[in-house]
């Protein structure tokens, strides 16, 4: 019984280590690859940006009298 649990634990440990080693190897190989060369294209001439500005409206000098609101009961 004890030997079976030991083999099970060792098998799990071996598989766990193997998976992580393969993952690290894959990441290492990917980090060694050089990025593809990109051709530098001349940037197009930037056109000027125009903003539309609206005038603020002046506040009213005087307001009308408040209206009374009645609700139905």
C-alpha positions as a LaTeX table, in Angstrom:
\begin{tabular}{lrrr}
\hline
Residue & $x$ (\AA) & $y$ (\AA) & $z$ (\AA) \\
\hline
Unk1 & 0.00 & 0.00 & 0.00 \\
Unk2 & 2.72 & 2.46 & 0.98 \\
Unk3 & 4.79 & 1.70 & $-2.12$ \\
Unk4 & 1.81 & 2.53 & $-4.38$ \\
Unk5 & 1.34 & 5.95 & $-2.76$ \\
Unk6 & 5.09 & 6.60 & $-3.10$ \\
Unk7 & 5.02 & 5.71 & $-6.82$ \\
Unk8 & 1.96 & 7.89 & $-7.33$ \\
Unk9 & 3.65 & 10.85 & $-5.63$ \\
Unk10 & 6.90 & 10.35 & $-7.60$ \\
Unk11 & 4.97 & 10.10 & $-10.89$ \\
Unk12 & 3.09 & 13.31 & $-10.12$ \\
Unk13 & 6.31 & 15.09 & $-9.11$ \\
Unk14 & 8.13 & 13.93 & $-12.25$ \\
Unk15 & 5.26 & 15.06 & $-14.53$ \\
Unk16 & 4.98 & 18.41 & $-12.71$ \\
Unk17 & 8.71 & 19.09 & $-13.13$ \\
Unk18 & 8.67 & 17.96 & $-16.77$ \\
Unk19 & 5.75 & 20.23 & $-17.70$ \\
Unk20 & 7.35 & 23.26 & $-16.08$ \\
Unk21 & 10.73 & 22.58 & $-17.70$ \\
Unk22 & 9.08 & 22.34 & $-21.12$ \\
Unk23 & 7.18 & 25.57 & $-20.50$ \\
Unk24 & 10.37 & 27.38 & $-19.46$ \\
Unk25 & 12.22 & 26.00 & $-22.49$ \\
Unk26 & 9.45 & 27.23 & $-24.80$ \\
Unk27 & 9.57 & 30.71 & $-23.25$ \\
Unk28 & 13.37 & 30.76 & $-23.56$ \\
Unk29 & 13.27 & 29.81 & $-27.24$ \\
Unk30 & 10.66 & 32.48 & $-27.95$ \\
Unk31 & 12.74 & 35.15 & $-26.20$ \\
Unk32 & 15.76 & 34.36 & $-28.41$ \\
Unk33 & 13.87 & 35.01 & $-31.64$ \\
Unk34 & 14.62 & 38.39 & $-33.15$ \\
Unk35 & 11.67 & 40.63 & $-33.94$ \\
Unk36 & 11.07 & 41.07 & $-37.68$ \\
Unk37 & 12.60 & 44.12 & $-39.25$ \\
Unk38 & 10.12 & 46.87 & $-39.91$ \\
Unk39 & 10.67 & 49.24 & $-42.77$ \\
Unk40 & 10.57 & 52.82 & $-41.65$ \\
Unk41 & 8.02 & 54.70 & $-43.69$ \\
Unk42 & 8.25 & 58.47 & $-43.89$ \\
Unk43 & 5.57 & 60.03 & $-41.76$ \\
Unk44 & 3.01 & 61.97 & $-43.80$ \\
Unk45 & 2.96 & 65.72 & $-43.35$ \\
Unk46 & 0.61 & 66.61 & $-40.55$ \\
Unk47 & $-2.17$ & 68.93 & $-41.47$ \\
Unk48 & $-3.10$ & 71.74 & $-39.08$ \\
Unk49 & $-5.96$ & 71.11 & $-36.68$ \\
Unk50 & $-8.76$ & 73.63 & $-36.55$ \\
Unk51 & $-11.08$ & 73.97 & $-33.58$ \\
Unk52 & $-14.61$ & 75.33 & $-33.67$ \\
Unk53 & $-15.13$ & 77.74 & $-30.79$ \\
Unk54 & $-18.62$ & 78.84 & $-29.86$ \\
Unk55 & $-19.33$ & 82.12 & $-28.14$ \\
Unk56 & $-20.83$ & 81.89 & $-24.70$ \\
Unk57 & $-24.26$ & 83.41 & $-24.46$ \\
Unk58 & $-24.74$ & 86.23 & $-22.00$ \\
Unk59 & $-26.98$ & 85.60 & $-19.01$ \\
Unk60 & $-30.41$ & 87.13 & $-18.94$ \\
Unk61 & $-30.52$ & 90.40 & $-17.11$ \\
Unk62 & $-33.97$ & 89.77 & $-15.63$ \\
Unk63 & $-36.09$ & 86.69 & $-15.18$ \\
Unk64 & $-39.84$ & 86.25 & $-15.25$ \\
Unk65 & $-41.77$ & 85.81 & $-12.01$ \\
Unk66 & $-41.91$ & 82.25 & $-10.66$ \\
Unk67 & $-45.01$ & 80.27 & $-11.57$ \\
Unk68 & $-47.13$ & 78.50 & $-9.00$ \\
Unk69 & $-47.62$ & 74.79 & $-9.58$ \\
Unk70 & $-50.64$ & 73.00 & $-8.10$ \\
Unk71 & $-50.93$ & 69.23 & $-7.84$ \\
Unk72 & $-54.20$ & 67.30 & $-7.91$ \\
Unk73 & $-55.19$ & 65.65 & $-4.65$ \\
\hline
\end{tabular}
